[in-house]
Amino acid sequence: MNDQQDPPEQKAPEQPQQTEAAVPETEPAAAPKAAEPEAPPERIEAEVEAPPAEEETEQPEAPPKLPAEQAEAEEAPAEAVCRVPMLGVVRCGRPIHHAPAGVDERPVCLMHSKDPNKSNLQFQKEFELILAAAGDGVADFTGFVFPRVAYQEGKFAARCIFIFATFTQGAYFGGATFTQGADFSRATFTQDAYFFRATFTQDADFRGATFTQIAYFSEATFTQDADFIGATFTQDADFRMATFTQDANFIGATFTQRADFSGATFTQAAYFRGATFTRAAYFNKAEFTQAADFNEATFGKDADFSGAAFARSADFSHAVFTGAARFAPLARSEREEAKPCEFKDKVFFQHARFQDYADFRGAVFGESGSSTARPVFSLARFEKPERVTFYKTWLGQTLFVNCDVSKLHFSDVKWGHRGLRKQLYEETVPLDDEAAEPLKPPDRSHDERNYGLIAQTYHQVKNNYDSKGDPWTANDFHYGEMEMLRRSSPFRNGYARWLDQHLFMTAWYRHLSEYGLSRGRPPAWLFLALVVFTIALLYSGLRPVPGRAAARLASLPQVSGQPGTGEELSYSRYIRFGIRDQTGRETGAGSLFLDGFATVVGIGLLQRDLPYEPATRFGRLLTYAELLFTSTLAALFILAVRRQFKRGGD
């Protein structure tokens, strides 16, 4: 911003300052009689309300009596007076200015003539007379072609109409005060327009205005609505430190060169919908007290919102950021603490396109714990995702649904939590929120929300952290992805849905290992399974295997104290007959359980020389189930260890 020109107060205008209090001392040529200040007020009113000349001939009644000079103007041929339409249906009626051939398309007065050599003194004299006659009413300058304008610090008590006016040289309104409305709609400023520190007490209308050179509005104050709809800024537009007390309307405005709103204050809504910023746009440290609307705005170069504050909703939906988009902290000097870009309410980036660098470092999105959706990036496109940075940012209430975030940089950000795990806001955002529309369940679905779509977002974030070498954070989002898949059920019946969500395959995956993430659950489940299978096999019965080594059998308990009888080990026989070892001592229940547990462990380890085997068909089925279950638990344990300590992506 160092290349910006000095404010207008530092450029001495060539033309002496002229206001209503600064009338030139040199006696100008006689002004048209229709504009004499001594004309009575009723005459001025009659001129404003009088219909066009061609309509007067159709009136059957005689026209009212008018002053002699007005009657003479009406009786004069039409080409002898200026026929340019003024406010309403009134024609100008001023005497024709004799401009060189080809200058004007038709004969017009001095005020409407494009003659570059017309008398500036006469023009300014007529201008002052119009202001004086208007008082605090309406001063009509519609279509006037202004030579050099020097109204610094001027006081305009009337409502000034500059519709379709053309300022052929510099327009100096620096420090001017417009007490009533100022209407510059469709006006053309062919040279620099200076409104530095100008004050617009009522509405300021610049709709469709064209600023061919630099437009200076720095430190200007707009107390009522400021309307720049469809305005075109061909060179730099300087609104630094400007204050907009009411709505600021720049809908469809075109900024061909740099647009600088640094430090501007928007007390009411700021509308930049559909605006085009061909070059850099600066809104750093701007204050938006009410809604800020940048919907469908196009930023051809850098868009700098560093240190800006948005107290209400900010809408960047469908906006196009061709260059860098900065929503980062800003400090004016090394000693000054950096001011973050702060969004205290909703901010929409739906369908926005980021074609280059996007910086959200330290951006403040809402407040933790609020139920209102904050940043919404649904369907946003990051064409260079590796150049998009979120650093030290609260993302606990950010929606990324339908937005590919697998390659964005998330560094030291804070997500929402569900218990000890991190979670996405898509999982809990109220579905009645306007931003949650994509999360509503699809047609013919009985799910509470679109779990499949949420699972996709979880998967992308998981891959993001896996690729950055952070498997611990990735594990949380893997858990969230699997939770969404578990909750999604094709069943309509409530009982069937409950069984599907709590007892089917995905549910057991969660129960046994927390989706392959827990290193403690599989061993715990394995030990419990061995105990259960031991008890089950002892009830079904274990019998000695013929041909096993005698020494092996000799160390094992036998039924009824008869070694080698071939009777099976079972709790039923233990209860009925008791079991004794080789010495004749009765074996206790604990010893019996340990012998059965050793057999079950051997079966799980696929040992082939076990002295006992299932005595029944049901027992053999139990061994098959044991092999399947224990091997699954072992695999889940290995998977959990791998996920906890791996580096890099899948």
C-alpha positions as CSV (number, residue, x, y, z in Angstrom):
1,M,0.0,0.0,0.0
2,N,3.0,2.3,-0.1
3,D,2.3,3.0,-3.7
4,Q,-1.0,4.7,-3.0
5,Q,-1.2,8.4,-3.8
6,D,-1.2,11.0,-1.1
7,P,-4.6,12.1,0.3
8,P,-6.2,15.0,-1.4
9,E,-5.5,17.4,1.3
10,Q,-1.8,17.1,0.4
11,K,-2.4,18.0,-3.2
12,A,-2.9,21.7,-3.7
13,P,-5.6,22.3,-6.4
14,E,-4.9,24.7,-9.1
15,Q,-8.4,26.2,-8.9
16,P,-9.1,28.5,-6.0
17,Q,-11.5,27.0,-3.6
18,Q,-15.1,28.0,-4.3
19,T,-18.0,27.4,-2.1
20,E,-21.3,29.2,-1.4
21,A,-19.3,31.5,0.8
22,A,-16.5,32.1,-1.8
23,V,-18.1,33.8,-4.8
24,P,-15.5,35.4,-7.2
25,E,-15.2,39.1,-6.8
26,T,-14.9,39.7,-10.6
27,E,-18.3,40.6,-12.0
28,P,-19.3,37.7,-14.4
29,A,-21.5,38.0,-17.4
30,A,-25.1,38.5,-16.7
31,A,-26.7,35.3,-15.6
32,P,-29.9,34.0,-17.2
33,K,-32.9,35.8,-15.8
34,A,-34.5,32.4,-14.9
35,A,-31.7,32.0,-12.3
36,E,-31.7,35.5,-10.7
37,P,-31.6,35.1,-6.9
38,E,-34.2,37.8,-6.4
39,A,-36.8,35.6,-8.1
40,P,-39.6,34.8,-5.6
41,P,-39.9,31.3,-4.2
42,E,-43.2,30.8,-6.0
43,R,-41.5,31.3,-9.3
44,I,-38.9,28.6,-8.6
45,E,-41.6,26.2,-7.6
46,A,-43.5,27.0,-10.7
47,E,-40.5,26.2,-12.8
48,V,-40.0,22.8,-11.2
49,E,-43.7,21.8,-11.5
50,A,-44.3,23.2,-15.0
51,P,-44.9,20.4,-17.6
52,P,-42.8,20.2,-20.8
53,A,-43.5,22.8,-23.5
54,E,-45.0,20.2,-25.9
55,E,-47.6,19.3,-23.3
56,E,-48.7,22.9,-22.8
57,T,-50.2,23.2,-26.2
58,E,-52.6,20.4,-25.4
59,Q,-54.0,22.1,-22.3
60,P,-57.3,23.8,-22.9
61,E,-56.9,26.3,-20.0
62,A,-54.7,29.4,-20.2
63,P,-51.4,29.0,-18.4
64,P,-51.1,30.7,-15.0
65,K,-49.6,34.2,-14.9
66,L,-45.8,34.0,-14.6
67,P,-43.1,36.6,-14.2
68,A,-42.3,38.5,-17.3
69,E,-38.9,36.9,-17.8
70,Q,-40.4,33.4,-17.6
71,A,-43.1,34.2,-20.1
72,E,-40.5,35.5,-22.5
73,A,-38.5,32.2,-22.2
74,E,-41.7,30.2,-22.9
75,E,-42.5,32.3,-26.0
76,A,-39.0,31.9,-27.4
77,P,-38.3,29.2,-30.0
78,A,-37.5,25.7,-28.5
79,E,-34.0,25.8,-29.9
80,A,-33.3,29.0,-28.1
81,V,-33.3,27.3,-24.6
82,C,-31.7,24.2,-23.3
83,R,-34.1,21.2,-23.5
84,V,-32.1,18.8,-21.3
85,P,-34.4,17.0,-18.9
86,M,-33.8,17.8,-15.3
87,L,-35.3,16.4,-12.1
88,G,-38.7,14.9,-12.9
89,V,-40.2,16.2,-16.1
90,V,-38.7,19.6,-16.0
91,R,-36.5,20.9,-18.8
92,C,-33.5,23.0,-18.2
93,G,-34.7,26.1,-20.0
94,R,-31.4,28.0,-19.8
95,P,-30.1,30.0,-22.7
96,I,-28.1,28.2,-25.3
97,H,-24.4,28.3,-25.1
98,H,-22.7,28.8,-28.4
99,A,-20.1,26.0,-28.4
100,P,-17.8,25.2,-31.4
101,A,-19.4,23.0,-34.0
102,G,-19.3,19.3,-33.1
103,V,-18.7,19.8,-29.4
104,D,-22.3,19.1,-28.3
105,E,-24.7,16.7,-30.0
106,R,-27.5,19.3,-29.7
107,P,-27.7,22.9,-28.6
108,V,-27.4,23.1,-24.8
109,C,-26.8,25.7,-22.1
110,L,-23.5,26.5,-20.5
111,M,-24.1,24.1,-17.6
112,H,-24.7,21.1,-20.0
113,S,-22.2,22.0,-22.7
114,K,-19.0,19.9,-23.2
115,D,-17.1,22.9,-24.4
116,P,-13.7,22.7,-22.8
117,N,-13.2,26.4,-23.2
118,K,-16.4,27.5,-21.6
119,S,-16.1,30.1,-18.8
120,N,-15.4,28.5,-15.5
121,L,-16.3,31.7,-13.6
122,Q,-19.7,31.8,-15.2
123,F,-20.3,28.2,-14.5
124,Q,-19.3,28.5,-10.8
125,K,-21.4,31.6,-10.5
126,E,-24.5,29.8,-11.8
127,F,-23.7,26.8,-9.6
128,E,-23.6,29.1,-6.5
129,L,-26.8,30.7,-7.5
130,I,-28.6,27.4,-7.8
131,L,-27.3,26.4,-4.3
132,A,-28.4,29.7,-2.8
133,A,-31.9,29.5,-4.4
134,A,-32.3,25.9,-3.2
135,G,-31.6,26.6,0.5
136,D,-32.2,23.4,2.3
137,G,-34.4,22.1,-0.5
138,V,-33.2,20.5,-3.8
139,A,-30.3,21.7,-5.9
140,D,-30.6,20.1,-9.3
141,F,-27.4,19.6,-11.3
142,T,-28.6,16.8,-13.4
143,G,-26.4,16.2,-16.5
144,F,-24.2,19.2,-15.7
145,V,-20.7,19.1,-17.3
146,F,-18.4,20.4,-14.7
147,P,-15.0,22.0,-15.4
148,R,-12.5,22.0,-12.6
149,V,-14.4,21.6,-9.2
150,A,-12.9,22.9,-6.0
151,Y,-15.3,22.6,-3.1
152,Q,-13.0,21.6,-0.3
153,E,-14.6,22.0,3.1
154,G,-17.7,23.2,1.3
155,K,-21.1,23.1,3.1
156,F,-24.0,21.8,1.0
157,A,-27.2,22.5,2.8
158,A,-29.4,21.4,-0.1
159,R,-30.1,18.0,-1.4
160,C,-27.7,17.9,-4.3
161,I,-28.6,16.1,-7.5
162,F,-25.6,15.2,-9.7
163,I,-27.4,12.5,-11.8
164,F,-25.6,11.9,-15.1
165,A,-23.2,14.8,-14.3
166,T,-19.7,14.7,-15.9
167,F,-16.7,16.0,-14.0
168,T,-14.2,16.7,-16.8
169,Q,-11.3,17.7,-14.5
170,G,-10.4,17.0,-10.9
171,A,-13.4,16.9,-8.6
172,Y,-12.4,18.2,-5.2
173,F,-14.9,17.6,-2.4
174,G,-12.3,16.9,0.3
175,G,-13.7,17.7,3.7
176,A,-17.1,18.8,2.2
177,T,-20.3,18.2,4.1
178,F,-23.5,17.2,2.4
179,T,-26.2,17.9,5.0
180,Q,-29.0,16.5,2.8
181,G,-28.7,13.6,0.4
182,A,-26.1,13.6,-2.4
183,D,-27.0,11.9,-5.6
184,F,-24.1,11.2,-7.9
185,S,-25.8,8.2,-9.6
186,R,-24.5,7.5,-13.1
187,A,-22.1,10.5,-12.8
188,T,-18.8,10.3,-14.6
189,F,-15.5,11.4,-13.0
190,T,-13.0,11.6,-15.8
191,Q,-10.2,12.8,-13.5
192,D,-9.4,12.1,-9.8
193,A,-12.4,12.3,-7.5
194,Y,-11.5,13.7,-4.1
195,F,-14.0,12.9,-1.3
196,F,-11.3,12.7,1.4
197,R,-12.8,13.3,4.9
198,A,-16.1,14.2,3.2
199,T,-19.3,13.8,5.4
200,F,-22.6,12.6,3.9
201,T,-25.2,13.3,6.6
202,Q,-28.0,11.7,4.6
203,D,-27.9,9.1,1.8
204,A,-25.0,9.1,-0.6
205,D,-26.0,7.7,-4.0
206,F,-23.2,6.7,-6.4
207,R,-25.1,4.0,-8.3
208,G,-23.7,3.4,-11.7
209,A,-21.1,6.1,-11.3
210,T,-17.9,5.8,-13.2
211,F,-14.5,6.8,-11.7
212,T,-12.0,6.9,-14.5
213,Q,-9.1,7.9,-12.3
214,I,-8.4,7.5,-8.6
215,A,-11.4,7.8,-6.3
216,Y,-10.4,9.1,-2.8
217,F,-13.0,8.3,-0.1
218,S,-10.5,7.7,2.7
219,E,-11.7,8.8,6.1
220,A,-15.1,9.8,4.6
221,T,-18.1,9.5,6.8
222,F,-21.4,8.1,5.5
223,T,-24.0,8.7,8.2
224,Q,-26.9,7.2,6.1
225,D,-26.9,4.6,3.3
226,A,-23.9,4.7,0.9
227,D,-25.0,3.2,-2.4
228,F,-22.4,2.3,-5.0
229,I,-24.4,-0.4,-6.8
230,G,-22.9,-1.0,-10.3
231,A,-20.3,1.7,-9.8
232,T,-17.1,1.3,-11.9
233,F,-13.7,2.2,-10.4
234,T,-11.2,2.2,-13.3
235,Q,-8.2,3.2,-11.1
236,D,-7.6,2.8,-7.4
237,A,-10.5,3.1,-5.0
238,D,-9.4,4.5,-1.7
239,F,-11.8,4.0,1.2
240,R,-9.2,3.7,4.0
241,M,-10.6,4.5,7.4
242,A,-13.9,5.4,5.9
243,T,-17.0,5.1,8.2
244,F,-20.3,3.7,6.9
245,T,-22.9,4.3,9.6
246,Q,-25.7,2.8,7.6
247,D,-25.8,0.3,4.8
248,A,-22.9,0.3,2.4
249,N,-24.0,-1.0,-1.0
250,F,-21.4,-1.9,-3.5
251,I,-23.5,-4.6,-5.3
252,G,-22.1,-5.3,-8.7
253,A,-19.4,-2.6,-8.4
254,T,-16.3,-3.0,-10.5
255,F,-12.9,-2.1,-9.2
256,T,-10.5,-2.3,-12.1
257,Q,-7.5,-1.3,-10.0
258,R,-6.7,-1.6,-6.3
259,A,-9.6,-1.3,-3.9
260,D,-8.5,-0.2,-0.4
261,F,-10.9,-0.5,2.5
262,S,-8.2,-0.9,5.2
263,G,-9.5,0.1,8.6
264,A,-12.9,1.0,7.2
265,T,-15.9,0.7,9.7
266,F,-19.2,-0.7,8.5
267,T,-21.7,0.0,11.2
268,Q,-24.6,-1.5,9.3
269,A,-24.7,-4.1,6.5
270,A,-21.9,-4.1,3.9
271,Y,-23.0,-5.4,0.5
272,F,-20.4,-6.4,-2.1
273,R,-22.5,-9.1,-3.7
274,G,-21.3,-9.7,-7.3
275,A,-18.6,-7.0,-7.0
276,T,-15.5,-7.4,-9.2
277,F,-12.1,-6.6,-7.8
278,T,-9.8,-6.9,-10.8
279,R,-6.7,-6.0,-8.8
280,A,-5.8,-6.4,-5.1
281,A,-8.6,-5.8,-2.6
282,Y,-7.6,-4.7,0.9
283,F,-10.0,-5.0,3.9
284,N,-7.3,-5.5,6.5
285,K,-8.5,-4.4,10.0
286,A,-11.9,-3.4,8.6
287,E,-14.7,-3.6,11.1
288,F,-18.0,-5.2,10.0
289,T,-20.5,-4.6,12.8
290,Q,-23.4,-6.1,10.9
291,A,-23.7,-8.6,8.0
292,A,-21.0,-8.6,5.3
293,D,-22.1,-9.8,1.9
294,F,-19.4,-10.9,-0.6
295,N,-21.6,-13.5,-2.3
296,E,-20.4,-14.1,-5.9
297,A,-17.7,-11.5,-5.6
298,T,-14.6,-12.0,-7.8
299,F,-11.2,-11.2,-6.5
300,G,-8.8,-11.0,-9.5
301,K,-5.7,-10.7,-7.3
302,D,-5.0,-10.8,-3.6
303,A,-7.9,-10.5,-1.2
304,D,-6.6,-9.3,2.2
305,F,-8.9,-9.5,5.2
306,S,-6.0,-9.8,7.7
307,G,-7.1,-8.5,11.1
308,A,-10.6,-7.8,9.9
309,A,-13.5,-8.3,12.4
310,F,-16.9,-9.6,11.5
311,A,-19.4,-9.2,14.3
312,R,-22.3,-10.8,12.3
313,S,-22.6,-13.2,9.5
314,A,-20.1,-13.0,6.6
315,D,-21.1,-14.5,3.3
316,F,-18.4,-15.5,0.7
317,S,-20.5,-18.1,-1.0
318,H,-19.7,-18.5,-4.7
319,A,-16.9,-16.0,-4.3
320,V,-13.8,-16.6,-6.5
321,F,-10.4,-15.9,-5.0
322,T,-8.0,-15.9,-8.0
323,G,-5.0,-14.7,-6.0
324,A,-4.0,-15.1,-2.3
325,A,-6.9,-15.0,0.2
326,R,-5.6,-13.9,3.6
327,F,-7.7,-14.2,6.8
328,A,-4.6,-14.1,9.0
329,P,-3.5,-11.9,11.9
330,L,-2.1,-8.4,11.2
331,A,0.3,-6.2,13.1
332,R,1.1,-2.7,11.8
333,S,4.5,-2.7,13.6
334,E,6.8,-5.2,15.4
335,R,5.7,-3.7,18.8
336,E,2.0,-4.1,18.1
337,E,0.3,-7.4,18.9
338,A,-1.0,-9.1,15.9
339,K,-4.8,-8.7,15.5
340,P,-6.5,-11.9,14.3
341,C,-9.1,-12.1,11.7
342,E,-12.2,-12.7,13.7
343,F,-15.6,-14.2,12.8
344,K,-18.0,-14.0,15.7
345,D,-21.0,-15.4,13.8
346,K,-21.5,-17.6,10.8
347,V,-19.2,-17.3,7.8
348,F,-20.1,-19.0,4.5
349,F,-17.6,-20.2,2.0
350,Q,-20.1,-22.5,0.2
351,H,-19.2,-23.1,-3.4
352,A,-16.3,-20.6,-3.1
353,R,-13.2,-21.2,-5.3
354,F,-9.7,-20.8,-3.9
355,Q,-7.4,-20.9,-6.9
356,D,-4.2,-20.1,-5.0
357,Y,-2.9,-19.5,-1.5
358,A,-5.4,-19.3,1.3
359,D,-4.2,-18.3,4.8
360,F,-6.5,-19.0,7.8
361,R,-3.7,-18.9,10.4
362,G,-5.0,-17.8,13.7
363,A,-8.5,-17.1,12.4
364,V,-11.1,-17.0,15.1
365,F,-14.3,-18.8,14.1
366,G,-17.0,-18.3,16.6
367,E,-16.9,-19.4,20.2
368,S,-16.4,-22.8,21.6
369,G,-19.6,-24.6,22.7
370,S,-22.1,-22.5,20.6
371,S,-24.8,-24.5,18.8
372,T,-24.7,-22.3,15.6
373,A,-22.7,-23.4,12.6
374,R,-19.7,-21.2,12.1
375,P,-17.4,-21.6,9.1
376,V,-19.1,-23.5,6.2
377,F,-16.9,-24.8,3.5
378,S,-19.4,-27.1,1.9
379,L,-18.7,-27.6,-1.8
380,A,-15.8,-25.2,-1.6
381,R,-13.0,-25.9,-4.1
382,F,-9.3,-25.6,-3.2
383,E,-7.5,-25.8,-6.5
384,K,-4.1,-25.8,-4.8
385,P,-4.9,-27.5,-1.5
386,E,-1.2,-27.8,-0.5
387,R,-1.3,-24.0,-0.2
388,V,-4.2,-23.8,2.2
389,T,-3.3,-23.4,5.8
390,F,-5.3,-23.6,9.1
391,Y,-3.0,-22.9,12.0
392,K,-4.0,-22.5,15.7
393,T,-7.6,-22.3,14.7
394,W,-10.8,-23.5,16.4
395,L,-12.5,-25.9,13.9
396,G,-14.9,-27.5,16.4
397,Q,-17.9,-25.9,14.6
398,T,-16.7,-26.0,11.0
399,L,-18.5,-27.8,8.2
400,F,-16.4,-29.4,5.5
401,V,-19.0,-31.7,4.0
402,N,-18.7,-32.2,0.3
403,C,-15.3,-30.4,0.4
404,D,-12.1,-32.3,-0.3
405,V,-9.8,-31.6,2.7
406,S,-7.5,-34.5,2.3
407,K,-4.5,-32.3,1.4
408,L,-5.1,-29.1,3.4
409,H,-2.6,-28.1,6.1
410,F,-4.1,-28.5,9.6
411,S,-1.5,-27.4,12.0
412,D,-2.1,-27.2,15.8
413,V,-5.9,-26.7,15.2
414,K,-8.6,-27.6,17.7
415,W,-11.4,-29.9,16.8
416,G,-14.6,-30.7,18.6
417,H,-14.6,-33.6,21.1
418,R,-16.9,-36.5,21.9
419,G,-15.5,-37.9,25.1
420,L,-11.7,-38.3,24.5
421,R,-11.9,-38.5,20.7
422,K,-11.9,-35.7,18.2
423,Q,-15.0,-35.3,16.0
424,L,-16.3,-33.3,13.1
425,Y,-19.1,-30.8,13.5
426,E,-21.0,-32.7,10.8
427,E,-21.8,-35.3,13.4
428,T,-23.6,-33.0,15.8
429,V,-24.7,-29.8,13.9
430,P,-28.5,-29.2,14.3
431,L,-30.2,-30.3,11.1
432,D,-32.5,-27.3,11.2
433,D,-29.5,-25.0,10.6
434,E,-29.5,-23.6,7.1
435,A,-25.9,-24.8,6.5
436,A,-26.8,-28.4,7.4
437,E,-29.1,-29.1,4.4
438,P,-26.6,-31.6,2.7
439,L,-26.5,-33.5,6.0
440,K,-30.2,-34.4,6.0
441,P,-30.9,-38.1,5.3
442,P,-31.4,-39.0,1.7
443,D,-34.8,-40.0,0.3
444,R,-36.1,-43.4,1.5
445,S,-33.4,-43.5,4.2
446,H,-34.4,-44.0,7.9
447,D,-31.0,-42.8,9.2
448,E,-31.0,-39.7,11.4
449,R,-28.7,-37.9,9.0
450,N,-26.6,-38.6,5.9
451,Y,-24.0,-40.8,7.7
452,G,-22.4,-41.9,4.4
453,L,-21.6,-38.4,3.5
454,I,-20.2,-37.7,6.9
455,A,-18.1,-40.8,6.7
456,Q,-16.5,-39.5,3.5
457,T,-15.4,-36.3,5.3
458,Y,-14.0,-38.3,8.2
459,H,-12.1,-40.5,5.7
460,Q,-10.5,-37.4,4.1
461,V,-9.4,-35.9,7.4
462,K,-8.0,-39.2,8.5
463,N,-6.0,-39.5,5.3
464,N,-4.8,-35.9,5.8
465,Y,-3.3,-36.7,9.2
466,D,-2.0,-40.1,8.1
467,S,-0.1,-38.4,5.2
468,K,1.4,-35.8,7.6
469,G,2.7,-38.5,9.9
470,D,0.2,-38.0,12.7
471,P,-1.5,-41.4,13.2
472,W,-2.7,-40.6,16.7
473,T,-4.9,-37.8,15.4
474,A,-5.8,-39.9,12.4
475,N,-7.1,-42.7,14.7
476,D,-9.7,-40.4,16.1
477,F,-11.1,-39.6,12.6
478,H,-10.9,-43.3,11.6
479,Y,-13.1,-44.1,14.6
480,G,-15.5,-41.4,13.5
481,E,-15.6,-42.8,10.0
482,M,-16.4,-46.3,11.3
483,E,-19.0,-44.9,13.7
484,M,-20.9,-43.3,10.8
485,L,-20.8,-46.6,8.8
486,R,-22.1,-48.4,11.9
487,R,-25.0,-46.0,12.4
488,S,-26.0,-46.2,8.8
489,S,-28.5,-49.0,8.5
490,P,-30.7,-50.2,5.6
491,F,-33.4,-51.5,7.9
492,R,-36.7,-49.7,8.5
493,N,-37.9,-51.7,11.5
494,G,-36.7,-50.2,14.7
495,Y,-35.7,-53.5,16.3
496,A,-33.8,-54.6,13.2
497,R,-32.0,-51.3,13.1
498,W,-31.0,-51.7,16.7
499,L,-29.6,-55.2,16.1
500,D,-27.8,-54.0,13.0
501,Q,-26.2,-51.1,14.8
502,H,-25.3,-53.0,18.0
503,L,-24.8,-56.7,17.2
504,F,-23.8,-57.0,13.6
505,M,-20.3,-57.2,12.1
506,T,-19.4,-53.5,12.4
507,A,-20.7,-53.3,15.9
508,W,-18.6,-56.2,17.0
509,Y,-15.6,-54.6,15.3
510,R,-16.2,-51.7,17.7
511,H,-16.8,-53.8,20.7
512,L,-13.7,-56.0,20.3
513,S,-11.1,-53.4,19.3
514,E,-12.7,-50.0,18.9
515,Y,-12.3,-50.4,15.1
516,G,-8.8,-51.7,15.3
517,L,-7.5,-48.9,17.4
518,S,-7.4,-50.4,20.9
519,R,-4.4,-52.4,22.1
520,G,-6.0,-53.3,25.3
521,R,-9.3,-54.7,24.3
522,P,-8.2,-57.6,22.1
523,P,-6.0,-59.2,24.8
524,A,-8.8,-58.7,27.4
525,W,-11.3,-60.3,25.0
526,L,-8.9,-63.1,24.3
527,F,-8.4,-64.0,27.9
528,L,-12.2,-63.9,28.5
529,A,-12.7,-66.1,25.4
530,L,-10.2,-68.7,26.6
531,V,-12.0,-68.9,30.0
532,V,-15.4,-69.3,28.3
533,F,-14.2,-72.0,25.9
534,T,-12.4,-73.8,28.8
535,I,-15.6,-74.0,30.8
536,A,-17.7,-75.0,27.7
537,L,-15.3,-77.8,26.7
538,L,-15.1,-79.1,30.3
539,Y,-18.9,-79.4,30.3
540,S,-18.9,-81.1,26.9
541,G,-16.1,-83.4,27.9
542,L,-12.4,-84.0,27.1
543,R,-11.1,-87.5,26.5
544,P,-7.5,-88.8,26.3
545,V,-6.1,-89.2,22.9
546,P,-5.0,-92.8,22.2
547,G,-1.3,-93.3,21.4
548,R,-0.1,-90.2,23.2
549,A,3.1,-90.6,25.3
550,A,2.5,-92.5,28.5
551,A,4.7,-90.1,30.4
552,R,2.4,-87.3,29.3
553,L,-0.7,-89.2,30.3
554,A,0.8,-90.3,33.6
555,S,1.0,-86.6,34.7
556,L,-2.6,-86.0,34.0
557,P,-5.6,-86.8,36.3
558,Q,-7.8,-89.7,35.5
559,V,-11.3,-90.6,36.2
560,S,-12.0,-92.6,39.4
561,G,-8.3,-93.0,40.1
562,Q,-7.9,-95.5,37.3
563,P,-5.1,-94.3,35.1
564,G,-5.4,-94.9,31.4
565,T,-9.0,-96.0,31.6
566,G,-10.0,-93.6,28.8
567,E,-12.7,-91.9,30.7
568,E,-13.0,-88.2,29.7
569,L,-12.5,-85.1,31.8
570,S,-15.7,-83.3,32.4
571,Y,-17.4,-81.2,35.1
572,S,-20.3,-83.6,35.1
573,R,-18.1,-86.6,36.0
574,Y,-16.2,-84.5,38.4
575,I,-19.4,-83.7,40.2
576,R,-20.7,-87.3,40.1
577,F,-17.6,-89.4,40.7
578,G,-14.7,-87.0,41.5
579,I,-11.4,-87.1,39.7
580,R,-8.2,-88.5,41.3
581,D,-4.6,-88.3,40.1
582,Q,-2.0,-91.1,39.9
583,T,-1.4,-91.1,43.6
584,G,-5.1,-91.5,44.4
585,R,-5.5,-88.0,45.7
586,E,-8.7,-86.3,44.5
587,T,-8.1,-83.4,42.1
588,G,-9.8,-80.1,42.9
589,A,-12.0,-78.0,40.6
590,G,-9.2,-75.4,40.2
591,S,-6.7,-78.1,39.0
592,L,-9.3,-79.4,36.7
593,F,-9.9,-75.9,35.2
594,L,-6.2,-75.4,34.7
595,D,-5.9,-78.7,32.8
596,G,-8.8,-77.7,30.6
597,F,-7.4,-74.2,30.1
598,A,-4.1,-75.7,29.0
599,T,-5.9,-77.8,26.5
600,V,-7.9,-74.8,25.2
601,V,-4.7,-72.7,24.9
602,G,-3.0,-75.6,23.0
603,I,-6.0,-75.8,20.6
604,G,-5.7,-72.0,20.0
605,L,-2.0,-72.4,19.3
606,L,-2.7,-75.2,16.9
607,Q,-0.7,-77.7,18.9
608,R,-1.1,-81.3,17.6
609,D,0.2,-83.4,20.5
610,L,-2.4,-82.5,23.0
611,P,-3.3,-85.4,25.4
612,Y,-7.0,-84.6,25.3
613,E,-9.5,-83.9,22.6
614,P,-13.2,-83.0,22.6
615,A,-15.3,-86.0,23.5
616,T,-18.4,-84.8,21.7
617,R,-19.4,-83.3,18.4
618,F,-20.4,-80.1,20.1
619,G,-16.9,-79.9,21.7
620,R,-15.3,-80.1,18.3
621,L,-17.6,-77.3,17.1
622,L,-16.4,-75.3,20.0
623,T,-12.8,-75.8,19.0
624,Y,-13.5,-74.4,15.5
625,A,-15.2,-71.4,17.0
626,E,-12.3,-70.9,19.4
627,L,-9.8,-70.9,16.5
628,L,-11.8,-68.4,14.5
629,F,-12.4,-66.1,17.5
630,T,-8.9,-66.1,19.0
631,S,-7.2,-65.6,15.6
632,T,-9.5,-62.7,14.9
633,L,-8.6,-61.1,18.2
634,A,-4.9,-61.7,17.6
635,A,-5.2,-59.9,14.2
636,L,-7.0,-57.0,15.8
637,F,-4.3,-56.6,18.4
638,I,-1.6,-56.6,15.7
639,L,-3.6,-54.1,13.7
640,A,-4.0,-51.8,16.7
641,V,-0.3,-51.9,17.4
642,R,0.5,-51.1,13.7
643,R,-1.9,-48.1,13.6
644,Q,-0.5,-46.7,16.8
645,F,3.1,-46.7,15.7
646,K,3.0,-46.5,11.9
647,R,4.2,-43.3,10.0
648,G,3.0,-42.0,6.7
649,G,-0.2,-42.7,4.9
650,D,-1.9,-46.0,4.1
